[in-house]
Amino acid sequence: MGIRLYQFLASHFNEKARWTLDLKRVPHERITLLPGPHALKVKRLTGQTATPVLVDGDAVVAGSARIVDHLERRFPERALYPQDAVARERALAIQGEFDAEVGPAVRLAKFFAVLDADYVLGTFCREASPAARAVYRAAFPLIGRVMRSSMAIDAANAERARERVRSALEFVTANAGRDGYLVGDTFSVADLSCAALLMPAVRVADWGGPTEHDSDKTRRWLANWSGHPGAEWVRAMYRRHRVP
């Protein structure tokens, strides 16, 4: 059996794993799960409930950073780790900071702004059958409460998260070099991580990936950042390096 990626259809940590697979042109199967019902399947595979999860033969790899590392070692072409040791350490440190702080902040702030049944169905459940969508809609009041509780989504945390998103956009603006890259003069894991994890705050046109539910809520959310130079940096990384 080939490589399989267990994913949410629209998720920035999952997008980070998908981008790595596509950039390295690794043949694989994507298995889309629904938030909430996904937990049983993922826990059987990994002992925890977060996506993405990569299955490659006997290897079961959970988490986007571990997946990037696994694929970098297994498929070294189109390398994402800089050859220079100092540069590699810097790139991995940027990835680590964005994984730990920025990715969760983007998710929390965005869900506070847009989370409702229509958003979840239109963003995460587009590939589900009509019957599954109907069941999911009926169950959403409970699923929504669990999501808000598990991620501590409230007004105070959302305000702090928005400031973290803003500081992350300022970080990529301030640290992009002459060629636009954060470490050295080539695209690396630092650029991929920052662009993928900031993407939910940026409208990226025509990149060939999953789209989200369009509503007044999502448009207002995206308008917060649309004119920021960091948002243009994200769009530039997608134009230049996001292989469909």
C-alpha positions in Angstrom: 0.0 0.0 0.0 1.3 3.5 -0.9 1.7 6.6 1.2 -1.5 7.9 2.8 -2.2 11.2 4.3 -5.0 11.4 6.8 -6.2 15.0 6.8 -8.8 17.6 7.3 -9.8 19.1 4.0 -9.1 22.6 5.1 -6.5 23.0 7.8 -3.2 25.0 7.8 -1.2 22.3 9.6 -2.6 19.8 7.1 -1.8 22.2 4.3 1.8 22.2 5.4 2.0 18.5 5.0 0.2 18.6 1.6 2.5 21.3 0.3 5.6 19.2 1.2 4.2 16.2 -0.5 3.3 18.2 -3.6 6.6 20.1 -3.7 8.5 16.9 -3.6 6.0 15.3 -6.1 5.5 12.3 -3.8 2.6 10.0 -5.0 0.2 9.5 -2.2 -3.5 9.0 -1.3 -5.4 11.6 0.8 -8.0 10.4 3.2 -10.2 13.2 4.3 -11.7 13.0 7.8 -14.5 15.1 9.5 -13.6 17.1 12.6 -15.0 15.3 15.6 -15.7 11.9 14.1 -12.0 11.8 13.0 -10.8 11.2 16.6 -11.5 7.5 16.7 -9.6 6.7 13.5 -6.6 9.0 14.3 -6.3 7.7 17.9 -6.2 4.1 16.7 -3.3 5.1 14.4 -1.3 7.4 16.7 -2.7 7.4 20.3 -3.6 11.0 19.9 -6.3 12.9 17.9 -4.6 15.6 15.9 -4.1 15.7 12.1 -2.2 15.4 9.8 -1.0 11.8 10.0 1.2 10.2 7.4 1.3 6.4 6.9 4.3 5.3 4.9 4.7 1.5 5.0 5.3 0.6 8.7 5.9 4.3 9.6 3.1 6.2 11.1 4.0 9.9 11.5 1.8 12.4 13.3 2.2 16.1 13.1 3.2 18.4 10.3 6.8 19.0 11.4 7.5 15.3 11.9 5.9 14.7 8.5 8.2 17.3 6.8 11.2 15.7 8.5 10.2 12.2 7.4 9.7 13.3 3.8 12.9 15.3 3.8 14.8 12.2 4.7 12.9 9.9 2.5 12.7 12.2 -0.6 15.7 14.5 -0.4 15.0 16.1 -3.9 13.6 19.6 -3.7 15.2 19.9 -0.3 13.5 22.1 2.3 16.4 21.9 4.9 19.3 24.3 4.1 22.6 22.5 3.7 24.4 25.0 5.9 24.1 23.9 9.5 23.5 27.4 10.9 20.9 28.2 8.3 19.2 24.8 8.9 19.0 25.5 12.6 17.5 28.9 12.0 14.9 27.5 9.5 13.9 24.8 11.9 13.7 27.3 14.8 11.3 29.4 12.7 9.2 26.4 11.9 9.1 25.4 15.6 8.0 28.9 16.7 5.2 29.1 14.0 4.0 25.6 14.8 3.9 26.3 18.6 2.5 29.8 18.6 1.3 31.2 15.3 -0.6 28.2 13.9 -2.7 27.8 17.0 -3.2 31.6 17.2 -4.4 31.8 13.6 -6.9 28.9 14.1 -8.2 30.4 17.4 -8.7 33.9 16.1 -10.3 32.7 12.9 -12.7 30.3 14.5 -13.8 33.0 16.9 -14.6 35.1 13.9 -16.2 32.6 11.6 -17.2 29.3 13.4 -20.7 28.2 12.7 -22.4 25.2 11.1 -22.4 26.7 7.6 -18.7 27.5 7.8 -17.7 24.0 9.0 -20.0 22.2 6.5 -18.8 24.4 3.6 -15.2 24.2 4.5 -14.5 20.7 6.0 -17.4 18.6 4.7 -17.5 19.4 1.0 -16.5 15.8 0.1 -19.0 14.2 2.5 -22.2 12.6 1.3 -25.5 14.4 1.7 -26.5 12.0 4.4 -23.3 12.6 6.3 -23.6 16.3 5.9 -27.1 16.2 7.3 -26.0 14.2 10.4 -23.1 16.5 10.9 -25.3 19.6 10.8 -27.6 18.1 13.3 -24.7 17.3 15.6 -22.9 20.6 15.1 -24.3 22.3 18.3 -22.4 19.7 20.3 -19.4 19.6 18.0 -19.2 23.4 18.1 -19.2 23.5 21.9 -16.5 20.9 22.0 -14.4 22.8 19.5 -14.8 26.1 21.4 -14.0 24.4 24.8 -11.0 22.3 23.6 -9.4 25.3 21.9 -10.4 27.8 24.6 -12.1 30.0 22.0 -13.4 33.2 23.7 -13.1 36.9 23.2 -10.1 37.5 25.4 -8.1 34.7 23.9 -9.2 35.7 20.4 -7.9 39.3 20.9 -4.5 37.9 22.0 -4.4 35.5 19.1 -5.2 38.3 16.6 -2.2 40.3 17.9 0.0 37.2 17.5 -1.2 36.9 13.9 -0.3 40.5 13.3 3.1 40.1 14.8 3.7 37.0 12.6 2.8 39.0 9.5 5.2 41.7 10.6 7.9 39.0 11.2 7.8 37.7 7.7 7.8 41.2 6.3 10.9 42.2 8.4 12.9 39.0 7.8 12.3 38.3 4.1 15.6 38.8 2.3 16.3 40.2 -1.1 14.7 37.2 -2.9 11.8 37.1 -0.4 13.1 34.1 1.6 13.4 34.0 5.4 16.6 32.0 5.5 19.3 32.2 2.8 18.4 32.7 -0.9 16.2 29.6 -1.5 12.8 28.4 -0.4 13.1 26.4 2.8 11.0 24.8 5.5 10.9 28.2 7.2 9.1 29.8 4.2 6.8 26.8 3.7 5.8 26.8 7.4 5.2 30.5 7.7 3.2 30.7 4.5 1.1 27.6 5.2 0.3 28.6 8.8 -0.6 32.2 7.9 -2.6 31.2 4.8 -6.0 31.1 6.7 -5.6 34.9 7.3 -4.9 35.6 3.7 -6.9 35.3 0.5 -4.7 33.3 -1.9 -6.3 33.2 -5.3 -6.1 30.3 -7.8 -3.7 28.1 -6.0 -5.6 24.9 -6.7 -6.2 23.8 -3.2 -9.3 23.5 -1.0 -11.4 26.6 -0.7 -13.4 27.6 2.4 -17.0 28.6 2.9 -17.5 32.2 1.7 -19.6 34.4 3.9 -19.7 37.9 5.3 -17.9 36.5 8.3 -15.0 35.1 6.3 -14.8 38.3 4.2 -14.6 40.5 7.3 -11.9 38.2 8.8 -9.8 38.3 5.7 -10.2 42.1 5.4 -8.3 42.5 8.7 -5.1 41.5 7.0 -5.6 42.0 3.3 -3.5 45.2 3.0 -0.6 44.0 5.2 2.7 43.5 3.4 3.0 40.1 5.2 -0.2 39.0 3.5 1.4 39.8 0.1 4.5 37.8 1.2 2.2 34.8 1.8 0.6 35.2 -1.6 4.0 35.5 -3.3 5.2 32.2 -1.7 2.1 30.5 -3.0 2.5 31.9 -6.5 6.1 30.9 -6.7 6.2 27.6 -4.9 2.9 26.0 -4.3 2.8 23.1 -6.9 -0.9 22.1 -7.5 
